[in-house]
Amino acid sequence: MKTLHCRALLLALALGASPLVAYAQAREAPAPGGTLPTPVVNLPDFTRLVEAVGPAVVNIEASSEGSGDPEQAARRGAEPMPEDMPEFFRRFFGQPGMPGQPGMPDRMPRGGTSQGSGFIISSDGYVLTNHHVVSGADRIVVRLSDRNELEAELVGSDPLSDVALLKVDGKNLPVLKTGDSRNLKAGQWVLAIGSPFGFEHSVTAGIVSGVGRRSLDPSQQYVPFIQTDVAINRGNSGGPLLNTRGEVVGINSQIFSNSGGYMGVSFAIPIEVAMNAVRQLRETGTVTRGQLGVRIQDVDRGRLAELGLDRPVGAFVDSVENGSAADKAGIRPGDVITRFNGREVLRSASLPPMVGALPPGSRATVTVMREGKTRELVVTLSALDMAAMGSPGPSGRPAAPEAAANPLGLEVEALDAAARSAMGLGAGEGVLVSRVTGLAARQAGLAPGDVVLRVGQDEVGSVAEFKAATEDLGPGDEVRLLVRNTRSTGFVSFVLR
């Protein structure tokens, strides 16, 4: 019997069947005597599910009349992307002149039209889609499954979560039920309904590949994406990701592709993140988030002993913004955040979604590992500053290259009492950078006006201490400085030349 099944399996694969179907067909191969055994593999049938939820899925057409404003053009993505830009996360609409190119930026050209997907979340006409589907649109039309077309109003959108809320005039409209993406596990079946390449109400299915994924787009660090192998292409943007009960667990948003087309790696926004944005958009038209005011990175395996950890978990605090919520709570550069409000922080990417899910003014407990000891701090979150997003840490004005004054290429001087007070420093803390003469230091972002607090593990509070801490350093050595400027306090690392 085993030999018969193996032969049937090979035959099915040779005929082009998928592995699951081939296996099912092999198990159904005739046994001796010509009888068919009961199939062992039962593949899912989504027919009834699609019939039930399909009417609530809509096609969205967004159009722009065009503008001569170059800033508006940039926001709408009218300019082509650089040829050398990595195609990590590409979205689903073509660029100007390339309407059929999948995986390219989805913002519409001036005077152009783009297609996307969405779904109805209330019987009176609220529709959920992606921010990038309608960004820059002058006119939005929602097309229902019965081909009825309704003009839509943009209630509001949130670029950080890539969520947009629309409103159409309607009554007793079909609605999709929201589920709970927090219960999703790798291997569970999910399916998507949308309009890839304009083919309305196309259905694709697959499994959850992973949860809590981080986007390579730094502006979307607040979204713990759901990764699936569901086929998603240009035009699926904004459509629902559904579980086998027909509940929405996510909004299809991104693909990972080297070619611009589907490659088996798709990403969806968890429905909890989307509905949090929806609630705020309905109430105020904007979305606000809590902020700690830290710059973080993954824990370096080579520093586990120094940090007091037995495994590389948590978020290493690289810098702390002066006067921020973290600064006021006592979080310091060099701390490792291991828990936030009791939830374990396994990696640095896990922290921003936890913080951003809370509104400004929320109080939260932050557990940090400092010098081998665990500390629990209470922080009151501030509001996320959109204008400051992506701002660098310690940095400043460039200086003309000259001969290095010391191995680091820094000239330093003592801080007077007034300068210490202005920088929030106590007596015996730090030396002032007066000139940056070394190329490596300049490229690392150091500038006149920065204050060096520590060289490696050595605290420096005078010019003599700074010289003593740096005199044994030479070309090829990696140096790590703790630096404070008017914006933040954090680490700056570079290799001496």
C-alpha positions in Angstrom: 0.0 0.0 0.0 2.8 2.4 0.9 4.5 1.8 -2.5 1.2 2.4 -4.3 0.7 5.7 -2.5 4.2 6.8 -3.3 3.7 6.1 -7.0 0.4 7.9 -7.0 2.0 10.9 -5.2 4.8 11.1 -7.8 2.3 10.9 -10.6 0.2 13.7 -9.2 3.2 15.9 -8.7 4.4 15.2 -12.2 1.0 16.3 -13.5 1.4 19.7 -11.8 -0.7 19.3 -8.7 0.3 21.2 -5.5 1.9 19.1 -2.7 -1.3 19.1 -0.6 -3.5 18.2 -3.5 -1.0 15.6 -4.7 -0.9 14.1 -1.2 -4.7 13.9 -1.0 -4.9 12.3 -4.4 -2.2 9.8 -3.5 -4.2 8.8 -0.3 -7.2 8.3 -2.6 -5.3 5.9 -4.9 -7.2 2.7 -5.5 -6.4 -0.1 -3.1 -6.1 -3.7 -4.2 -9.5 -4.8 -5.4 -10.3 -1.4 -6.9 -12.0 0.2 -3.9 -11.3 3.8 -2.9 -10.3 4.4 0.7 -11.7 7.4 2.7 -9.5 10.5 2.0 -7.2 11.4 4.8 -6.5 15.0 3.8 -9.5 17.3 3.7 -8.7 20.6 2.0 -10.7 23.6 3.2 -13.6 24.9 1.1 -14.2 28.6 1.4 -17.3 28.8 -0.9 -19.9 29.6 1.8 -17.5 32.0 3.5 -16.9 34.0 0.4 -20.6 34.1 -0.5 -21.3 35.4 3.0 -18.7 38.1 3.2 -18.2 39.1 -0.4 -21.0 41.7 -0.6 -19.2 43.8 2.1 -15.9 44.0 0.2 -15.7 47.0 -2.2 -13.5 48.3 -5.0 -12.1 51.8 -4.5 -11.2 54.2 -7.3 -9.2 57.3 -6.2 -8.5 60.0 -8.7 -6.5 63.2 -8.7 -7.1 66.3 -10.9 -3.4 67.3 -10.6 -1.6 70.2 -9.1 1.4 72.3 -10.0 2.6 72.4 -6.4 5.8 70.4 -6.3 5.3 69.6 -2.6 1.9 68.1 -3.4 3.5 66.2 -6.2 6.1 64.7 -3.9 3.4 63.8 -1.4 1.4 62.1 -4.0 4.4 60.2 -5.3 4.4 61.8 -8.7 8.2 61.6 -8.9 9.7 58.3 -9.9 11.7 56.4 -7.2 15.5 56.2 -7.4 16.6 53.2 -9.5 19.0 52.0 -6.8 16.3 52.0 -4.0 15.9 48.4 -2.6 12.6 46.8 -3.4 12.0 45.6 0.2 8.4 46.7 0.7 6.7 47.8 -2.5 3.1 48.6 -2.7 0.5 47.9 -5.3 0.0 50.7 -7.8 2.0 51.6 -10.9 4.1 54.8 -11.3 3.3 57.3 -14.0 3.6 55.8 -17.4 3.7 52.3 -15.9 0.1 51.4 -15.0 0.8 47.6 -15.3 3.8 47.4 -13.0 3.0 45.5 -9.8 4.8 46.1 -6.6 5.6 49.7 -7.4 4.6 52.7 -5.2 0.8 53.0 -5.1 0.4 56.8 -4.9 -1.3 58.1 -7.9 0.3 60.5 -10.5 -1.1 63.9 -10.8 -4.2 63.8 -12.9 -4.2 60.0 -12.6 -6.5 57.3 -11.2 -5.7 54.4 -9.0 -7.6 51.3 -7.9 -7.7 49.6 -4.5 -9.9 47.6 -2.2 -11.8 48.2 1.0 -14.6 46.8 3.2 -17.7 48.1 4.9 -17.5 48.2 8.7 -20.9 49.8 9.5 -24.3 49.5 7.9 -24.6 53.3 7.6 -21.6 53.5 5.2 -18.2 53.6 7.0 -15.6 52.0 4.8 -12.0 51.0 5.8 -9.1 51.0 3.4 -5.4 51.9 3.3 -4.1 55.4 3.7 -1.9 55.0 0.7 -4.8 54.0 -1.5 -6.5 57.4 -1.2 -3.6 59.6 -0.3 -3.7 62.8 -2.4 -7.0 61.9 -4.0 -9.5 64.7 -5.0 -12.3 62.2 -5.7 -13.0 58.8 -4.2 -15.6 56.4 -5.6 -16.6 53.2 -3.8 -18.0 50.4 -6.0 -20.2 47.8 -4.3 -20.5 44.2 -5.3 -23.8 44.9 -7.0 -22.0 47.4 -9.2 -23.6 50.4 -7.5 -21.2 53.3 -7.3 -21.1 55.7 -4.3 -19.2 59.0 -3.9 -17.0 58.7 -0.7 -15.9 61.3 1.8 -12.5 60.9 3.4 -13.2 61.1 7.2 -9.5 60.9 8.0 -6.4 58.8 7.5 -3.3 57.9 9.4 0.0 57.4 7.5 1.7 55.7 10.4 -0.7 52.8 10.5 -1.6 53.1 6.8 -5.3 53.2 7.6 -8.0 55.5 6.0 -11.7 55.8 6.9 -14.2 56.7 4.3 -18.0 57.5 4.5 -20.6 56.9 1.9 -24.3 57.6 2.0 -26.1 54.3 2.6 -28.4 52.3 4.8 -28.6 48.7 5.7 -25.3 48.0 3.9 -23.6 44.6 4.3 -21.0 44.6 7.0 -17.9 42.6 7.8 -17.5 41.4 11.4 -14.1 42.1 13.0 -12.2 39.3 14.7 -9.2 39.1 17.0 -5.8 39.0 15.3 -4.1 38.5 18.7 -5.2 34.8 18.5 -3.6 34.2 15.2 -0.9 31.6 15.0 1.5 30.5 12.3 -0.1 27.8 10.2 -3.7 29.0 10.4 -5.7 29.4 7.2 -6.6 32.9 6.1 -7.9 34.4 2.9 -8.1 37.7 1.1 -10.7 39.3 -1.1 -9.8 42.3 -3.2 -9.3 43.7 -6.7 -5.8 42.8 -7.9 -5.1 44.4 -11.3 -8.7 45.6 -11.3 -10.2 42.0 -11.2 -12.9 42.8 -8.6 -13.8 40.3 -5.8 -10.8 38.0 -6.4 -10.3 35.5 -3.7 -6.9 34.1 -2.6 -6.1 31.9 0.4 -3.0 30.8 2.3 -1.7 30.5 5.8 -0.3 32.8 8.5 3.5 32.8 8.2 4.2 34.8 11.2 2.9 37.6 13.5 4.4 40.7 15.0 6.6 41.4 11.9 8.4 44.7 11.6 8.2 46.8 8.4 11.3 48.0 6.8 9.5 51.3 6.3 10.6 53.3 9.5 7.4 55.3 9.4 5.4 52.2 10.2 7.3 50.9 13.3 4.0 51.2 15.2 2.4 48.3 13.3 3.1 44.7 14.2 2.3 43.2 10.8 0.8 39.8 10.1 2.9 37.9 7.5 1.0 35.5 5.2 1.7 33.6 2.0 -1.7 34.7 0.6 -1.3 36.0 -2.9 -1.5 39.8 -2.8 -0.8 42.0 -5.7 -1.4 45.6 -6.9 -5.0 46.5 -6.2 -5.4 44.2 -3.1 -4.4 47.2 -0.9 -7.0 47.9 1.7 -8.9 44.6 1.3 -9.7 42.4 4.2 -7.7 39.4 5.5 -10.2 37.0 6.9 -10.0 33.9 9.2 -12.0 30.8 8.5 -15.0 32.2 10.5 -15.3 35.1 8.0 -14.0 37.6 10.5 -11.6 40.4 9.5 -8.3 39.9 11.2 -6.2 42.4 9.1 -6.0 44.8 6.2 -3.8 43.8 3.3 -1.1 46.4 3.0 2.3 45.4 1.8 4.3 42.8 -0.1 8.0 41.8 0.0 9.3 41.5 -3.5 12.5 41.7 -5.5 10.6 41.8 -8.7 7.6 44.0 -7.8 5.2 41.0 -8.0 3.9 38.5 -5.6 6.6 36.3 -4.1 4.8 34.5 -1.3 5.5 37.1 1.4 2.5 39.5 2.2 1.8 41.7 5.1 -1.5 42.8 6.7 -2.2 45.4 9.4 -3.8 43.8 12.5 -7.4 44.7 12.8 -7.0 45.9 16.4 -4.5 48.5 15.2 -6.8 49.6 12.4 -9.9 49.9 14.7 -7.9 51.9 17.2 -7.2 54.3 14.4 -10.8 54.2 13.2 -12.1 55.2 16.7 -9.9 58.2 16.8 -10.6 59.3 13.2 -14.3 59.2 13.9 -13.9 61.3 17.0 -11.3 63.8 16.1 -10.2 63.2 12.5 -6.6 62.4 13.6 -4.7 59.7 15.4 -2.4 60.3 18.4 0.0 57.9 20.0 2.0 57.7 23.2 5.8 58.2 23.0 8.7 57.3 25.3 11.3 59.5 23.7 14.1 56.9 23.2 16.1 55.6 20.3 16.5 51.8 20.6 18.2 48.9 18.9 18.5 45.1 19.3 20.7 43.8 22.0 24.2 42.9 20.8 25.0 39.3 21.6 28.6 40.2 22.3 27.5 42.4 25.2 25.3 40.0 27.1 27.6 39.7 30.1 28.2 43.5 30.3 24.4 44.1 30.2 23.6 41.4 32.7 21.6 39.3 30.3 21.7 35.6 29.5 20.1 35.9 26.1 19.7 38.7 23.5 16.3 39.9 24.4 14.8 43.4 25.0 15.4 46.8 23.5 18.7 48.5 24.1 18.3 52.2 24.8 20.8 53.9 22.5 19.7 57.5 23.4 17.1 59.3 25.4 15.5 62.6 24.3 16.1 65.4 26.8 13.0 66.2 28.8 11.0 63.3 27.3 8.8 60.9 29.1 11.6 58.4 29.3 14.0 61.0 30.6 11.6 62.1 33.3 11.0 58.5 34.4 14.7 57.9 34.8 15.4 55.7 31.8 19.0 56.1 30.8 21.1 55.3 27.7 22.6 51.8 28.1 19.4 50.4 29.8 17.8 47.4 28.3 13.9 47.5 28.3 12.8 44.0 29.0 9.1 44.6 29.8 6.5 47.2 29.0 3.3 47.2 31.1 4.1 43.6 32.1 4.5 42.4 28.5 7.9 40.9 27.6 9.9 42.8 25.0 11.7 40.1 23.0 13.3 42.5 20.5 13.5 46.2 19.9 10.8 46.1 17.1 8.3 44.8 19.7 8.4 48.0 21.8 7.1 50.8 19.5 3.7 49.0 18.8 3.2 48.6 22.6 3.9 52.2 23.3 2.0 53.6 20.3 -1.1 51.7 21.2 -1.5 53.8 24.3 -2.8 57.5 24.2 -0.6 60.3 25.4 -0.9 60.8 29.1 -1.1 57.1 29.8 0.9 55.8 32.8 2.9 52.6 32.1 5.5 50.5 33.9 8.8 49.9 32.2 11.2 47.2 33.4 14.8 47.8 32.6 18.0 45.9 33.1 20.8 48.3 34.3 24.3 47.2 35.4 23.0 43.7 35.9 20.1 44.7 38.1 16.4 44.9 37.3 14.6 48.1 37.9 10.9 49.0 37.5 10.1 52.6 36.4 6.8 54.4 36.0 6.5 56.6 32.9 3.8 59.0 31.8 3.7 58.9 28.0 4.0 62.1 26.0 2.4 62.6 22.5 4.3 61.3 19.5 5.9 64.3 17.7 5.3 63.6 14.0 7.7 66.4 13.0 10.6 64.9 14.9 10.2 61.4 13.5 13.3 60.2 11.8 15.4 62.9 13.5 18.9 61.7 14.3 20.3 61.3 17.7 23.4 63.3 18.9 24.6 65.3 15.9 25.3 68.9 14.9 27.1 71.2 12.6 29.9 70.0 10.3 33.4 71.1 10.9 36.2 71.6 8.5 38.7 68.7 8.4 42.0 69.4 10.0 44.8 67.4 11.7 43.4 65.4 14.6 44.0 66.9 18.0 43.9 63.5 19.6 43.2 59.9 18.6 39.4 60.6 18.4 39.8 63.7 16.3 38.0 65.8 19.0 39.1 69.0 20.7 37.4 69.4 24.1 37.2 72.0 26.8 35.8 72.2 30.3 32.2 73.2 30.9 31.5 76.2 33.1 28.7 76.2 35.6 26.3 78.0 33.3 26.8 75.5 30.5 26.3 72.6 32.9 23.1 74.1 34.2 21.8 74.7 30.6 22.6 71.1 29.7 21.0 69.7 32.8 24.3 68.4 34.1 25.8 68.2 37.6 29.3 69.1 38.7 32.0 66.9 37.3 29.9 65.7 34.3 31.2 65.9 30.8 33.5 67.9 28.6 32.4 70.2 25.7 33.4 69.4 22.2 34.8 72.6 20.7 36.1 71.3 17.4 35.7 68.1 15.4 38.9 67.4 13.4 38.7 63.7 12.7 36.8 62.3 9.7 35.4 59.3 11.5 34.1 61.4 14.4 32.5 63.9 12.0 30.9 61.1 9.9 29.5 59.6 13.2 27.6 62.9 13.7 29.7 64.5 16.4 29.8 68.3 16.3 30.8 71.4 18.3 28.5 71.9 21.2 28.1 68.2 22.0 29.1 67.1 25.5 31.0 63.9 26.0 29.9 62.2 29.2 31.7 58.8 28.9 34.4 57.2 26.8 33.7 53.5 26.8 33.0 52.7 30.5 35.1 55.7 31.8 33.1 58.7 32.9 34.8 62.0 32.0 34.3 65.3 33.8 37.4 67.2 32.9 39.8 67.6 30.0 42.4 65.6 31.9 40.0 62.7 32.4 39.1 62.8 28.7 42.8 62.6 27.6 43.4 59.7 30.0 40.5 57.8 28.7 41.6 58.2 25.0 45.4 58.2 25.1 45.7 54.4 24.5 43.3 54.4 21.5 44.7 54.1 18.0 43.7 53.4 14.4 41.4 50.4 14.0 40.0 50.7 17.6 36.2 51.0 18.0 35.2 53.8 20.4 31.9 54.2 22.1 31.0 57.6 23.5 28.0 58.7 25.6 27.1 62.1 24.2 24.6 64.7 25.2 23.4 67.6 23.1 20.4 70.0 23.2 18.1 67.3 21.9 19.1 64.0 23.4 21.6 61.8 25.3 22.9 58.7 23.6 25.7 56.6 22.3 27.9 57.4 19.3 30.2 54.6 18.0 32.8 54.7 15.3 36.1 53.1 14.3 39.3 55.3 14.6 41.3 55.9 11.4 
